[in-house]
């Protein structure tokens, strides 16, 4: 094996790692916390008032929490599949 082959082998290894890290970073950035582009739908004019003893609950509902968890899990699985496909 001559010096040219060794240098080429090392350069391919370094470039492969750099490109994979760049792709991973781009995917992570693209899939991280997207904001809604459309404005929220208008609220009905006569919304029922919450009962006085419960107060207002501005937090997410259980369904929203479950949907966010599912979305995170799907993103995680997609990233793992992407990494496994490149190996």
Wavefront OBJ file of the C-alpha trace (Angstrom):
o trace
v 0.000 0.000 0.000
v 1.492 3.337 -0.968
v 1.107 6.726 0.685
v -1.477 7.930 -1.848
v -3.855 5.070 -1.021
v -3.477 5.634 2.724
v -4.161 9.357 2.384
v -7.229 8.693 0.219
v -8.545 6.145 2.720
v -8.178 8.579 5.632
v -9.750 11.439 3.676
v -12.769 9.288 2.750
v -13.236 8.333 6.410
v -13.045 11.962 7.593
v -15.352 13.232 4.857
v -17.915 10.483 5.507
v -18.078 11.375 9.193
v -18.302 15.109 8.501
v -21.068 14.698 5.941
v -23.069 12.373 8.202
v -22.800 14.823 11.104
v -23.976 17.628 8.835
v -26.938 15.598 7.636
v -27.861 14.655 11.208
v -27.650 18.286 12.318
v -29.822 19.418 9.399
v -32.467 16.788 10.096
v -32.476 17.619 13.809
v -32.871 21.307 13.081
v -35.616 20.753 10.511
v -37.663 18.502 12.782
v -37.253 20.545 15.958
v -40.302 22.496 17.207
v -42.003 23.744 14.081
v -44.371 26.635 14.559
v -47.770 26.746 12.930
v -47.779 28.860 9.784
v -51.572 29.281 9.692
v -53.291 31.422 12.322
v -55.437 29.549 14.847
v -59.113 29.173 13.938
v -61.433 31.834 15.372
v -63.047 31.056 18.699
v -66.851 30.918 18.959
v -68.397 34.147 20.220
v -70.283 32.604 23.137
v -67.873 30.145 24.705
v -69.212 28.466 27.844
v -67.604 29.783 31.004
v -65.727 27.275 33.192
v -67.288 26.423 36.553
v -66.255 28.798 39.327
v -64.715 26.082 41.520
v -62.399 24.668 38.818
v -60.796 27.861 37.550
v -59.242 28.160 34.093
v -56.955 25.521 32.688
v -54.745 27.017 29.987
v -52.440 23.979 29.843
v -52.513 21.273 27.182
v -55.164 18.589 27.348
v -54.345 14.905 27.813
v -55.033 14.272 24.119
v -52.568 16.995 23.113
v -49.920 15.608 25.456
v -50.374 12.094 24.018
v -50.169 13.442 20.454
v -46.935 15.302 21.232
v -45.426 12.148 22.717
v -46.398 10.161 19.634
v -44.854 12.814 17.392
v -41.609 12.819 19.406
v -41.468 9.033 19.281
v -42.026 9.073 15.503
v -39.232 11.615 15.018
v -36.892 9.576 17.215
v -37.643 6.418 15.235
v -37.127 8.233 11.932
v -33.736 9.504 13.086
v -32.695 6.018 14.200
v -33.800 4.538 10.876
v -31.899 7.245 9.015
v -28.717 6.553 10.964
v -29.070 2.799 10.515
v -29.611 3.211 6.764
v -26.344 5.109 6.382
v -24.239 2.511 8.185
l 1 2 3 4 5 6 7 8 9 10 11 12 13 14 15 16 17 18 19 20 21 22 23 24 25 26 27 28 29 30 31 32 33 34 35 36 37 38 39 40 41 42 43 44 45 46 47 48 49 50 51 52 53 54 55 56 57 58 59 60 61 62 63 64 65 66 67 68 69 70 71 72 73 74 75 76 77 78 79 80 81 82 83 84 85 86 87
